[in-house]
């Protein structure tokens, strides 16, 4: 199977920022993944208590909504990025085939569970970005940011992965870069992106009261809910729910520390653009914070693994270990409350810095 001529596959820490970076590269504009992530205002926090995943636990997101990175890069950099949702997988495949035949790679948002080029244990993750770079009558060549080499995916698997109707999913979406400007004012774009991220993490009071599950308020809501987990779930459901959060903060394309390390790398690049020691110091602050978040995620992981996998063993285990579990969750709750305080102070300082740099 032939792939789009000149396409360069590169791995990435995060699927959307990596896919957008690879599309931009093919269109002639080379950016680092942290720069794409930061310009896309990728760093955020949502505690979606009203939406549950397959494990019946509320969804938590540490990044902007799927597709927002591509949209923000389009807006700030003037790139000609088309994002189109089709009515069915068959229509989306026909659109992808036309683009590939014309020499244009296209990104799609899929459920990772159907990406059979990964190991057999794959979670249902319906917000995964890949790039389609070749096709024949049976399959596609896939540039997946999490794979070292270009992989092959059957059309039937792509069809199943493309239309999941899951919360926040982008069913039958195609993203392509049709062109990029010859000159981009990255200094101006970086300032606007930083301000947008600060506004989303620290919304004004009226918005904060309505969207209390977003930004630092969402972090506090998440921290307080930890104390109730043993009352709402038990056994394997409790174990898997806690594991889901811990692994989601570190292993689901976040770059570590719930995307905070990647955002710090973006701020380092922005500091170089402006020769700003203030931005450089702020970058180091969020990197240190990201490392603390990573350590707390590991602590959460260890705590969850102590819970027995078999439901019939849980009552006896809880009789002896229930207090230790609640104590451990209490400690984690206090850490996440402290994380919220840290991020509130950080984004206030970052907002002020963005107003000073020129």
C-alpha positions as CSV (number, residue, x, y, z in Angstrom):
1,X,0.0,0.0,0.0
2,X,1.4,3.4,-1.0
3,X,1.3,6.3,1.5
4,X,1.0,10.0,0.8
5,X,4.3,11.1,-0.8
6,X,6.5,13.0,1.5
7,X,4.6,12.3,4.7
8,X,6.9,12.0,7.7
9,X,5.6,9.9,10.6
10,X,6.7,11.1,14.1
11,X,5.7,9.8,17.5
12,X,4.2,12.1,20.1
13,X,3.2,12.3,23.8
14,X,-0.4,13.3,23.0
15,X,-2.5,12.1,20.1
16,X,-4.2,15.4,19.1
17,X,-1.2,17.7,19.4
18,X,1.0,15.0,17.8
19,X,-1.5,14.5,14.9
20,X,-1.9,18.2,14.3
21,X,1.9,18.7,14.4
22,X,2.3,16.0,11.8
23,X,-0.3,17.5,9.5
24,X,1.3,20.9,9.8
25,X,4.7,19.4,9.0
26,X,3.4,17.8,5.9
27,X,1.9,21.2,4.9
28,X,5.3,22.8,5.3
29,X,5.3,24.3,8.8
30,X,7.5,22.5,11.4
31,X,6.5,23.0,15.0
32,X,7.3,21.1,18.2
33,X,4.5,19.2,19.9
34,X,4.6,21.4,23.0
35,X,4.2,24.5,20.9
36,X,1.2,23.0,19.1
37,X,-0.3,22.0,22.5
38,X,0.3,25.4,24.0
39,X,-1.0,27.4,21.0
40,X,-4.1,25.1,21.1
41,X,-4.7,26.0,24.8
42,X,-4.5,22.3,25.6
43,X,-4.1,22.4,29.3
44,X,-7.3,22.5,31.3
45,X,-9.3,20.5,33.9
46,X,-12.9,19.2,33.8
47,X,-14.7,17.1,36.4
48,X,-17.7,15.9,34.4
49,X,-19.7,14.6,37.3
50,X,-22.8,14.4,35.0
51,X,-21.1,12.1,32.4
52,X,-19.8,8.7,33.1
53,X,-17.4,6.4,31.3
54,X,-17.7,2.7,30.7
55,X,-16.7,2.1,34.4
56,X,-19.7,4.2,35.5
57,X,-17.4,6.7,37.1
58,X,-17.5,10.5,36.3
59,X,-15.2,11.5,33.5
60,X,-12.2,13.7,34.2
61,X,-10.3,15.6,31.5
62,X,-7.0,17.4,32.0
63,X,-7.0,19.0,28.5
64,X,-9.3,21.0,26.3
65,X,-12.2,19.3,24.5
66,X,-11.3,17.1,21.5
67,X,-10.7,19.1,18.4
68,X,-10.0,22.4,20.3
69,X,-6.3,22.2,19.7
70,X,-6.8,22.1,16.0
71,X,-9.4,24.8,16.1
72,X,-7.3,27.2,18.2
73,X,-4.2,26.6,16.1
74,X,-6.3,27.4,13.0
75,X,-7.6,30.6,14.7
76,X,-4.3,31.9,16.1
77,X,-1.9,30.9,13.3
78,X,-4.2,31.4,10.3
79,X,-3.7,27.9,9.1
80,X,-6.3,26.6,6.6
81,X,-7.5,23.6,8.7
82,X,-10.7,22.0,7.6
83,X,-12.7,20.0,10.2
84,X,-15.7,18.2,8.9
85,X,-18.0,15.6,10.4
86,X,-19.7,13.2,8.0
87,X,-23.0,11.5,8.4
88,X,-21.6,8.0,8.5
89,X,-18.3,6.1,8.5
90,X,-18.8,5.2,4.8
91,X,-19.1,8.9,3.9
92,X,-16.1,9.7,6.1
93,X,-14.0,7.0,4.4
94,X,-15.0,8.2,1.0
95,X,-13.8,11.7,2.0
96,X,-10.6,10.3,3.5
97,X,-9.9,8.3,0.3
98,X,-10.3,11.4,-1.9
99,X,-7.9,13.4,0.3
100,X,-5.3,10.7,0.4
101,X,-5.5,10.2,-3.4
102,X,-4.9,13.9,-3.8
103,X,-1.8,13.7,-1.6
104,X,-3.3,15.1,1.6
105,X,-3.1,13.1,4.9
106,X,-6.2,13.4,7.1
107,X,-6.7,13.0,10.9
108,X,-9.6,11.1,12.4
109,X,-10.9,10.7,15.9
110,X,-11.4,7.0,16.8
111,X,-12.0,4.6,19.7
112,X,-8.6,3.1,20.6
113,X,-10.2,-0.2,21.4
114,X,-10.4,-1.0,17.6
115,X,-6.8,-0.1,16.8
116,X,-5.7,-3.7,16.6
117,X,-2.1,-2.8,15.9
118,X,-1.8,-2.1,19.6
119,X,-1.4,-5.0,22.1
120,X,-4.5,-7.0,22.9
121,X,-5.3,-5.1,26.1
122,X,-6.8,-1.8,24.8
123,X,-9.2,0.4,26.6
124,X,-12.3,2.0,25.1
125,X,-10.9,5.5,24.5
126,X,-13.1,7.1,21.8
127,X,-11.2,10.4,21.7
128,X,-8.0,9.1,20.0
129,X,-6.5,11.0,17.1
130,X,-4.8,9.2,14.2
131,X,-3.7,10.3,10.7
132,X,-4.7,8.3,7.7
133,X,-1.9,8.3,5.1
134,X,-2.7,5.5,2.7
135,X,-5.5,3.2,1.6
136,X,-6.6,0.3,-0.5
137,X,-9.9,-1.6,-0.8
138,X,-9.4,-3.4,2.5
139,X,-7.4,-1.2,4.9
140,X,-5.7,2.0,5.7
141,X,-2.1,3.0,6.5
142,X,-2.2,4.8,9.9
143,X,0.2,7.3,11.3
144,X,-0.6,6.9,15.0
145,X,1.4,9.2,17.3
146,X,1.7,6.4,19.8
147,X,3.3,4.0,17.3
148,X,6.9,3.9,16.3
149,X,6.1,2.9,12.7
150,X,3.1,3.4,10.4
151,X,0.5,0.7,11.1
152,X,-2.3,-1.0,9.1
153,X,-6.0,-0.8,10.1
154,X,-8.9,-2.7,8.5
155,X,-11.7,-0.6,7.1
156,X,-14.2,-2.5,9.2
157,X,-12.3,-1.7,12.4
158,X,-12.1,2.0,11.4
159,X,-15.8,2.0,10.8
160,X,-16.5,0.7,14.2
161,X,-14.0,3.0,15.8
162,X,-15.3,6.1,14.0
163,X,-18.9,6.1,15.2
164,X,-19.2,5.4,18.9
165,X,-21.7,8.0,20.1
166,X,-19.6,8.3,23.3
167,X,-19.6,11.5,25.4
168,X,-17.4,14.1,23.8
169,X,-16.6,11.9,20.8
170,X,-16.2,13.3,17.4
171,X,-17.9,10.7,15.2
172,X,-16.9,10.6,11.6
173,X,-14.7,13.6,11.9
174,X,-12.0,14.4,9.3
175,X,-9.3,17.0,9.9
176,X,-7.0,18.2,7.1
177,X,-4.5,21.0,6.7
178,X,-5.0,22.6,3.3
179,X,-2.3,25.3,3.7
180,X,-0.3,27.4,6.2
181,X,0.7,31.0,6.0
182,X,4.3,31.8,4.9
183,X,4.7,34.0,8.0
184,X,3.1,33.5,11.4
185,X,3.4,35.9,14.3
186,X,4.2,33.3,17.0
187,X,4.7,35.9,19.7
188,X,1.2,37.3,19.2
189,X,-0.3,33.8,18.9
190,X,1.5,32.7,22.1
191,X,0.2,35.6,24.2
192,X,-3.4,35.0,23.0
193,X,-3.1,31.3,23.7
194,X,-1.7,31.9,27.2
195,X,-4.5,34.3,28.0
196,X,-7.1,31.8,26.8
197,X,-5.7,29.0,28.9
198,X,-5.7,31.3,32.0
199,X,-9.3,32.4,31.3
200,X,-10.4,28.8,31.0
201,X,-8.6,27.7,34.2
202,X,-9.8,30.8,36.1
203,X,-13.2,31.8,34.7
204,X,-14.8,34.9,35.9
205,X,-17.1,34.6,39.0
206,X,-20.4,34.5,37.1
207,X,-19.1,31.7,34.9
208,X,-17.4,30.0,37.8
209,X,-20.7,29.7,39.7
210,X,-22.3,28.0,36.7
211,X,-19.4,25.9,35.5
212,X,-18.0,24.9,38.9
213,X,-16.7,21.7,37.4
214,X,-14.2,23.5,35.1
215,X,-10.7,24.7,35.9
216,X,-9.4,25.0,39.5
217,X,-13.0,24.8,40.8
218,X,-13.3,21.5,39.0
219,X,-10.1,20.3,40.7
220,X,-11.6,21.1,44.1
221,X,-14.8,19.3,43.3
222,X,-12.8,16.3,42.2
223,X,-10.7,16.4,45.4
224,X,-13.7,16.5,47.7
225,X,-15.5,13.7,45.8
226,X,-12.5,11.3,46.6
227,X,-13.7,11.1,50.2
228,X,-17.0,9.6,49.0
229,X,-15.6,6.9,46.7
230,X,-15.8,4.0,49.2
231,X,-19.5,4.9,49.9
232,X,-20.5,4.9,46.3
233,X,-18.5,1.9,45.0
234,X,-17.0,-1.3,46.3
235,X,-14.8,-4.2,45.2
236,X,-13.5,-4.3,41.7
237,X,-15.6,-1.3,40.7
238,X,-13.9,0.9,43.3
239,X,-10.5,-0.5,42.4
240,X,-10.9,0.0,38.6
241,X,-12.4,3.5,39.1
242,X,-9.4,4.8,41.1
243,X,-7.0,3.1,38.7
244,X,-8.8,4.7,35.8
245,X,-8.0,8.2,37.1
246,X,-4.5,7.5,38.1
247,X,-3.6,6.0,34.8
248,X,-5.5,8.7,32.9
249,X,-3.4,11.4,34.5
250,X,-0.1,9.7,33.4
251,X,-0.5,7.2,30.6
252,X,-3.3,8.4,28.3
253,X,-1.2,10.7,26.1
254,X,-0.7,13.4,28.8
255,X,3.1,13.6,28.6
256,X,3.0,13.0,32.4
257,X,1.6,15.1,35.2
258,X,-1.8,15.5,33.5
259,X,-0.4,17.6,30.6
260,X,1.3,20.0,33.1
261,X,4.8,18.9,32.0
262,X,4.0,19.5,28.4
263,X,2.5,22.9,29.1
264,X,5.7,23.8,30.9
265,X,7.7,22.8,27.8
266,X,5.5,25.2,25.8
267,X,6.1,28.0,28.2
268,X,9.9,27.4,27.9
269,X,9.6,27.9,24.2
270,X,7.5,31.0,24.7
271,X,10.1,32.3,27.1
272,X,12.7,31.9,24.3
273,X,10.4,33.8,21.9
274,X,10.2,36.8,24.2
275,X,13.6,36.3,26.0
276,X,11.5,36.5,29.1
277,X,13.0,35.4,32.4
278,X,9.5,35.7,34.0
279,X,8.0,33.2,31.6
280,X,11.0,30.9,32.1
281,X,10.4,31.0,35.9
282,X,6.7,30.2,35.4
283,X,7.6,27.3,33.1
284,X,9.7,25.9,35.8
285,X,6.9,26.3,38.4
286,X,4.4,24.3,36.4
287,X,7.0,21.7,35.6
288,X,7.7,21.2,39.3
289,X,3.9,21.1,39.9
290,X,3.6,18.5,37.1
291,X,6.2,16.3,38.8
292,X,4.3,16.6,42.1
293,X,1.1,15.6,40.3
294,X,2.9,12.6,38.8
295,X,4.0,11.5,42.3
296,X,0.5,11.8,43.6
297,X,-0.9,9.8,40.7
298,X,1.6,7.0,41.6
299,X,0.4,7.2,45.2
300,X,-3.2,6.8,43.9
301,X,-2.2,3.8,41.8
302,X,-0.6,2.1,44.7
303,X,-3.6,2.7,46.9
304,X,-6.0,1.3,44.2
305,X,-3.9,-1.9,43.7
306,X,-4.4,-2.8,47.4
307,X,-8.1,-3.3,46.8
308,X,-8.9,-6.9,45.9
309,X,-9.8,-7.7,42.3
310,X,-12.5,-10.2,43.3
311,X,-15.7,-8.7,44.7
312,X,-16.3,-11.6,47.0
313,X,-13.0,-10.8,48.8
314,X,-13.8,-7.1,49.4
315,X,-15.9,-7.3,52.6
316,X,-13.3,-9.2,54.5
317,X,-10.5,-7.0,53.1
318,X,-12.5,-3.8,54.0
319,X,-13.0,-4.9,57.5
320,X,-9.3,-4.9,58.1
321,X,-8.2,-2.2,55.6
322,X,-11.2,0.1,55.2
323,X,-9.8,2.8,57.5
324,X,-6.4,2.7,55.8
325,X,-8.2,3.2,52.4
326,X,-10.2,6.2,53.7
327,X,-7.0,7.6,55.3
328,X,-5.2,7.2,52.0
329,X,-8.0,8.9,50.0
330,X,-8.1,11.7,52.6
331,X,-4.4,12.3,52.0
332,X,-4.9,12.3,48.2
333,X,-7.9,14.7,48.6
334,X,-5.8,17.2,50.5
335,X,-3.1,16.9,47.8
336,X,-5.5,17.7,45.0
337,X,-6.9,20.6,47.0
338,X,-3.4,21.9,47.3
339,X,-2.9,21.3,43.6
340,X,-5.9,23.5,42.9
341,X,-4.4,26.3,45.1
342,X,-1.1,25.9,43.3
343,X,-2.7,26.2,39.9
344,X,-4.9,29.2,41.0
345,X,-1.8,31.1,42.0
346,X,0.1,30.0,39.0
347,X,-2.5,31.0,36.4
348,X,-3.0,34.3,38.1
349,X,0.7,35.0,37.8
350,X,0.8,33.7,34.3
351,X,-2.1,36.0,33.3
352,X,-0.2,39.0,34.7
353,X,3.0,38.0,32.8
354,X,1.1,37.7,29.6
355,X,-0.1,41.3,30.0
356,X,3.5,42.4,30.4
357,X,5.4,40.6,27.7
358,X,5.7,42.2,24.2
